[in-house]
């Protein structure tokens, strides 16, 4: 059995050739057509919701509410700066960011585009760092589950 995956920027899907015909993998996470919008919604509790359900949860939880901004430290930037006459000066600057602490979750879209940037390692979501590999695995894992659901046996 061969399974093909289409990990897309906007939509993803899986299909297999079975009994002389092409069968698109479906599951509760996919649309009835087998399409999984490549969206991930991660809640403050680090629950992951995929596809259309991710978009619906984001719209339900995070639209139309007032932002609750808090300033927090994101890190410290340290570097040596050369002066015009050849002197170097050490500069240390605290990096501050404003965070919407009222957000119930974060919606991730177009995860595949991050693969083009060799320096992109991932993103911090509610005090947890998610690597790009983890994020992609969430989508690909859902496609594997769809294939398993359609086949009625583990898709390895």
Backbone as CSV, one residue per row, in Angstrom:
resi,resn,N_x,N_y,N_z,CA_x,CA_y,CA_z,C_x,C_y,C_z
1,UNK,0.849,-1.171,0.000,0.000,0.000,0.000,0.896,1.235,0.000
2,UNK,0.624,2.128,-0.897,1.362,3.394,-0.960,0.404,4.528,-0.634
3,UNK,0.900,5.421,0.211,0.110,6.580,0.611,0.833,7.830,0.140
4,UNK,0.103,8.707,-0.508,0.667,9.975,-0.945,0.149,11.105,-0.073
5,UNK,1.041,11.998,0.289,0.670,13.158,1.105,0.905,14.431,0.315
6,UNK,-0.025,15.338,0.434,0.155,16.679,-0.113,0.136,17.633,1.068
7,UNK,1.330,18.021,1.510,1.445,18.986,2.594,1.514,20.350,1.934
8,UNK,0.402,21.064,1.983,0.312,22.328,1.276,0.341,23.526,2.196
9,UNK,0.630,24.666,1.612,0.645,25.915,2.359,-0.749,26.260,2.866
10,UNK,-1.755,26.032,2.033,-3.135,26.365,2.390,-3.923,25.137,2.818
11,UNK,-3.823,24.056,2.079,-4.554,22.817,2.363,-3.619,21.632,2.256
12,UNK,-3.963,20.566,2.961,-3.195,19.325,2.918,-4.161,18.164,2.764
13,UNK,-3.655,17.033,2.269,-4.504,15.851,2.126,-3.627,14.619,1.963
14,UNK,-4.273,13.460,2.069,-3.597,12.179,1.872,-4.505,11.308,1.007
15,UNK,-3.876,10.461,0.215,-4.640,9.532,-0.624,-3.828,8.260,-0.801
16,UNK,-4.523,7.193,-1.176,-3.849,5.928,-1.425,-4.482,5.225,-2.617
17,UNK,-3.710,4.375,-3.240,-4.201,3.568,-4.356,-4.576,2.220,-3.765
18,UNK,-5.868,1.894,-3.836,-6.356,0.688,-3.170,-7.388,0.006,-4.058
19,UNK,-7.207,-1.289,-4.284,-8.135,-2.089,-5.087,-8.386,-1.467,-6.458
20,UNK,-7.333,-0.953,-7.066,-7.439,-0.421,-8.411,-8.031,0.972,-8.519
21,UNK,-8.182,1.667,-7.386,-8.715,3.020,-7.469,-8.057,3.921,-6.429
22,UNK,-8.145,5.207,-6.690,-7.594,6.213,-5.788,-8.617,6.510,-4.700
23,UNK,-8.168,6.435,-3.448,-9.042,6.687,-2.309,-8.448,7.847,-1.507
24,UNK,-9.228,8.891,-1.328,-8.779,10.040,-0.540,-9.060,9.747,0.929
25,UNK,-8.074,9.997,1.763,-8.200,9.734,3.199,-9.068,10.791,3.859
26,UNK,-10.001,10.340,4.675,-10.867,11.254,5.427,-10.852,10.850,6.890
27,UNK,-11.168,11.810,7.738,-11.267,11.573,9.175,-12.067,12.725,9.763
28,UNK,-12.364,12.667,11.052,-13.068,13.804,11.661,-12.297,15.125,11.539
29,UNK,-10.981,15.083,11.387,-10.192,16.321,11.270,-10.281,16.940,9.880
30,UNK,-10.571,16.132,8.864,-10.615,16.645,7.493,-12.033,17.038,7.106
31,UNK,-12.119,17.787,6.017,-13.424,18.016,5.408,-13.900,16.674,4.851
32,UNK,-15.198,16.525,4.551,-15.670,15.273,3.954,-14.924,14.916,2.658
33,UNK,-14.386,15.924,1.981,-13.633,15.686,0.749,-12.223,15.174,1.023
34,UNK,-11.794,15.172,2.288,-10.446,14.745,2.630,-9.461,15.893,2.736
35,UNK,-9.923,17.106,2.507,-9.032,18.266,2.584,-8.922,18.723,4.038
36,UNK,-7.698,18.956,4.456,-7.421,19.493,5.785,-6.806,20.875,5.604
37,UNK,-7.545,21.946,5.877,-6.903,23.259,5.820,-5.682,23.255,6.735
38,UNK,-4.561,23.744,6.248,-3.293,23.687,6.985,-3.254,24.771,8.066
39,UNK,-4.164,24.657,9.011,-4.289,25.607,10.116,-4.125,24.869,11.432
40,UNK,-3.448,25.512,12.372,-3.323,24.969,13.725,-3.709,26.077,14.700
41,UNK,-4.586,25.754,15.633,-4.917,26.665,16.719,-4.400,26.018,17.988
42,UNK,-3.549,26.736,18.711,-2.984,26.223,19.951,-3.519,27.074,21.100
43,UNK,-4.158,26.402,22.056,-4.740,27.101,23.195,-3.677,27.362,24.261
44,UNK,-4.019,28.179,25.242,-3.115,28.444,26.366,-2.731,27.161,27.102
45,UNK,-3.592,26.166,27.039,-3.322,24.875,27.688,-2.542,23.948,26.755
46,UNK,-2.169,24.431,25.583,-1.399,23.717,24.563,-2.175,22.582,23.909
47,UNK,-3.492,22.731,23.876,-4.331,21.834,23.083,-4.183,22.276,21.635
48,UNK,-4.082,21.330,20.715,-3.986,21.678,19.300,-5.277,21.291,18.588
49,UNK,-5.758,22.215,17.783,-6.973,22.020,16.997,-6.588,22.306,15.552
50,UNK,-7.057,21.474,14.633,-6.622,21.566,13.242,-7.740,21.915,12.280
51,UNK,-7.325,22.389,11.107,-8.238,22.586,9.994,-9.311,23.621,10.232
52,UNK,-10.500,23.345,9.686,-11.624,24.281,9.835,-11.986,24.494,11.300
53,UNK,-11.853,23.439,12.102,-12.143,23.568,13.531,-11.196,24.575,14.183
54,UNK,-9.957,24.650,13.704,-8.998,25.631,14.227,-9.465,27.048,13.914
55,UNK,-9.906,27.269,12.687,-10.396,28.598,12.296,-11.647,28.957,13.090
56,UNK,-12.545,28.008,13.242,-13.777,28.270,13.988,-13.485,28.581,15.458
57,UNK,-12.553,27.846,16.052,-12.205,28.088,17.462,-11.554,29.457,17.625
58,UNK,-10.685,29.817,16.692,-10.053,31.136,16.737,-11.120,32.235,16.656
59,UNK,-12.046,32.102,15.727,-13.103,33.098,15.577,-13.980,33.175,16.821
60,UNK,-14.256,32.035,17.410,-15.086,31.980,18.617,-14.362,32.594,19.815
61,UNK,-13.096,32.254,20.000,-12.374,32.638,21.214,-11.681,33.989,21.152
62,UNK,-11.210,34.378,19.981,-10.281,35.498,19.937,-10.673,36.674,19.057
63,UNK,-11.863,36.666,18.492,-12.266,37.839,17.726,-13.345,38.600,18.480
64,UNK,-13.327,39.916,18.314,-14.325,40.756,18.921,-14.095,41.069,20.386
65,UNK,-12.999,40.631,20.949,-12.710,40.920,22.351,-11.668,42.030,22.422
66,UNK,-11.672,42.796,23.493,-10.643,43.827,23.613,-9.287,43.199,23.913
67,UNK,-8.239,43.788,23.380,-6.884,43.317,23.661,-6.499,43.701,25.089
68,UNK,-5.744,42.831,25.729,-5.253,43.069,27.089,-3.729,43.066,27.040
69,UNK,-3.147,44.215,26.760,-1.708,44.304,26.538,-0.919,44.357,27.842
70,UNK,0.156,43.566,27.893,1.132,43.622,28.979,2.512,43.616,28.349
71,UNK,3.387,44.442,28.892,4.762,44.487,28.401,5.574,43.449,29.164
72,UNK,6.360,42.670,28.418,7.221,41.668,29.053,8.594,41.684,28.397
73,UNK,9.558,41.131,29.084,10.918,41.046,28.568,11.029,39.843,27.647
74,UNK,11.561,40.074,26.451,11.746,38.989,25.490,13.190,38.519,25.447
75,UNK,14.081,39.272,26.055,15.485,38.878,26.052,16.390,40.080,26.190
76,UNK,17.663,39.832,26.013,18.676,40.869,26.126,19.521,40.838,24.858
77,UNK,19.681,41.987,24.230,20.500,42.115,23.030,21.834,42.710,23.460
78,UNK,22.916,41.988,23.209,24.250,42.451,23.587,25.156,42.428,22.367
79,UNK,25.902,43.522,22.156,26.819,43.562,21.030,27.863,44.646,21.243
80,UNK,28.941,44.545,20.492,29.981,45.569,20.473,29.740,46.442,19.257
81,UNK,29.774,47.736,19.452,29.564,48.679,18.365,30.848,49.456,18.128
82,UNK,31.336,49.435,16.900,32.548,50.191,16.556,32.223,51.650,16.329
83,UNK,32.998,52.497,16.922,32.820,53.941,16.764,33.618,54.409,15.553
84,UNK,33.318,55.588,15.021,34.023,56.080,13.824,35.539,56.177,14.003
85,UNK,36.012,56.441,15.210,37.458,56.583,15.430,38.105,55.283,15.856
86,UNK,37.404,54.172,15.740,37.998,52.882,16.039,37.726,52.355,17.429
87,UNK,37.108,53.133,18.289,36.765,52.635,19.620,35.568,51.703,19.519
88,UNK,35.537,50.703,20.372,34.377,49.826,20.442,33.661,50.073,21.758
89,UNK,32.354,50.034,21.701,31.524,50.242,22.880,30.617,49.030,23.026
90,UNK,30.565,48.494,24.241,29.660,47.376,24.501,28.266,47.928,24.759
91,UNK,27.265,47.375,24.049,25.890,47.828,24.187,25.051,46.643,24.667
92,UNK,24.272,46.875,25.710,23.328,45.865,26.205,21.955,46.527,26.258
93,UNK,20.995,45.916,25.587,19.653,46.499,25.522,18.617,45.418,25.811
94,UNK,17.798,45.657,26.811,16.699,44.747,27.107,15.649,44.884,25.996
95,UNK,15.149,43.764,25.514,14.130,43.759,24.472,12.771,43.564,25.136
96,UNK,11.886,44.523,24.918,10.539,44.466,25.487,9.523,44.261,24.368
97,UNK,8.516,43.450,24.651,7.438,43.236,23.686,6.108,43.381,24.405
98,UNK,5.099,43.770,23.666,3.747,43.811,24.200,3.050,42.510,23.829
99,UNK,2.432,41.884,24.811,1.739,40.620,24.603,0.270,40.785,24.976
100,UNK,-0.595,40.261,24.147,-2.021,40.261,24.439,-2.292,39.070,25.364
101,UNK,-2.318,39.323,26.664,-2.481,38.244,27.638,-3.924,37.738,27.701
102,UNK,-4.826,38.407,27.014,-6.211,37.958,26.969,-6.475,36.944,25.874
103,UNK,-5.488,36.737,24.977,-5.667,35.777,23.886,-5.842,34.379,24.460
104,UNK,-6.837,33.675,23.991,-7.096,32.316,24.462,-6.327,31.287,23.663
105,UNK,-5.848,31.692,22.483,-5.098,30.773,21.649,-4.385,31.529,20.559
106,UNK,-3.619,30.777,19.775,-2.911,31.368,18.653,-3.169,30.537,17.412
107,UNK,-3.540,31.215,16.327,-3.813,30.550,15.060,-2.572,30.628,14.184
108,UNK,-2.132,29.480,13.699,-0.972,29.414,12.805,-1.457,29.053,11.411
109,UNK,-1.008,29.834,10.442,-1.358,29.608,9.042,-0.079,29.534,8.219
110,UNK,-0.154,28.919,7.073,0.964,28.888,6.118,2.266,28.435,6.764
111,UNK,2.193,27.390,7.563,3.367,26.881,8.273,4.446,26.447,7.292
112,UNK,4.029,25.927,6.163,4.974,25.426,5.165,5.931,26.520,4.689
113,UNK,5.476,27.770,4.655,6.346,28.848,4.166,7.571,29.037,5.054
114,UNK,7.491,28.627,6.318,8.646,28.750,7.224,9.790,27.848,6.786
115,UNK,9.502,26.813,6.015,10.555,25.900,5.566,11.532,26.572,4.600
116,UNK,11.119,27.673,3.990,12.006,28.390,3.069,13.120,29.128,3.788
117,UNK,12.920,29.411,5.065,13.884,30.196,5.822,14.767,29.263,6.649
118,UNK,16.036,29.087,6.263,16.895,28.140,6.983,17.210,28.563,8.418
119,UNK,16.963,29.821,8.769,17.246,30.271,10.129,16.021,30.215,11.044
120,UNK,14.849,29.892,10.498,13.639,29.824,11.312,13.605,28.489,12.042
121,UNK,13.658,28.537,13.361,13.675,27.311,14.157,12.307,26.964,14.708
122,UNK,11.434,27.957,14.855,10.121,27.718,15.421,9.578,28.987,16.046
123,UNK,8.621,28.823,16.965,7.982,29.977,17.579,7.578,29.669,19.017
124,UNK,7.562,30.695,19.824,7.116,30.564,21.216,5.625,30.870,21.268
125,UNK,4.889,29.943,21.867,3.447,30.101,22.027,3.128,29.839,23.500
126,UNK,2.674,30.873,24.176,2.303,30.769,25.586,3.385,30.072,26.411
127,UNK,4.578,30.637,26.369,5.736,30.222,27.180,6.315,28.864,26.806
128,UNK,5.866,28.282,25.696,6.446,27.029,25.227,6.971,27.248,23.812
129,UNK,8.176,26.761,23.543,8.747,26.884,22.215,8.370,25.658,21.392
130,UNK,7.786,25.900,20.221,7.441,24.839,19.273,8.429,24.914,18.116
131,UNK,9.143,23.826,17.858,10.037,23.806,16.713,9.207,23.704,15.436
132,UNK,9.804,24.097,14.323,9.110,23.981,13.039,8.782,22.509,12.758
133,UNK,9.661,21.614,13.183,9.410,20.184,12.987,8.173,19.734,13.769
134,UNK,8.013,20.225,14.998,6.832,19.869,15.792,5.552,20.353,15.125
135,UNK,5.580,21.578,14.623,4.386,22.141,13.992,3.999,21.367,12.741
136,UNK,4.985,21.029,11.939,4.707,20.260,10.718,4.208,18.863,11.073
137,UNK,4.789,18.274,12.120,4.378,16.946,12.557,2.915,16.931,12.992
138,UNK,2.434,18.020,13.563,1.022,18.085,13.965,0.122,17.914,12.743
139,UNK,0.447,18.601,11.654,-0.372,18.498,10.430,-0.187,17.130,9.780
140,UNK,1.056,16.686,9.633,1.295,15.391,8.999,0.723,14.239,9.830
141,UNK,0.749,14.385,11.145,0.149,13.367,12.011,-1.345,13.241,11.787
142,UNK,-2.003,14.368,11.560,-3.446,14.345,11.279,-3.724,13.648,9.950
143,UNK,-2.846,13.843,8.968,-3.020,13.159,7.686,-2.804,11.653,7.842
144,UNK,-1.845,11.282,8.675,-1.613,9.857,8.941,-2.840,9.254,9.629
145,UNK,-3.410,9.982,10.587,-4.622,9.504,11.255,-5.776,9.359,10.265
146,UNK,-5.871,10.284,9.313,-6.917,10.190,8.291,-6.712,8.945,7.439
147,UNK,-5.472,8.661,7.084,-5.184,7.460,6.292,-5.522,6.204,7.094
148,UNK,-5.163,6.189,8.372,-5.483,5.051,9.238,-6.993,4.887,9.363
149,UNK,-7.699,5.983,9.530,-9.159,5.959,9.643,-9.783,5.381,8.377
150,UNK,-9.289,5.817,7.227,-9.848,5.352,5.934,-9.498,3.900,5.669
151,UNK,-8.256,3.508,5.977,-7.820,2.135,5.727,-8.419,1.140,6.710
152,UNK,-8.698,1.609,7.918,-9.157,0.699,8.958,-8.018,-0.091,9.575
153,UNK,-6.803,0.334,9.307,-5.592,-0.290,9.866,-4.502,0.769,9.924
154,UNK,-3.488,0.551,10.743,-2.442,1.573,10.874,-1.767,1.894,9.540
155,UNK,-1.596,3.176,9.282,-0.888,3.628,8.083,0.550,3.927,8.510
156,UNK,1.447,3.076,8.131,2.858,3.244,8.526,3.715,3.680,7.369
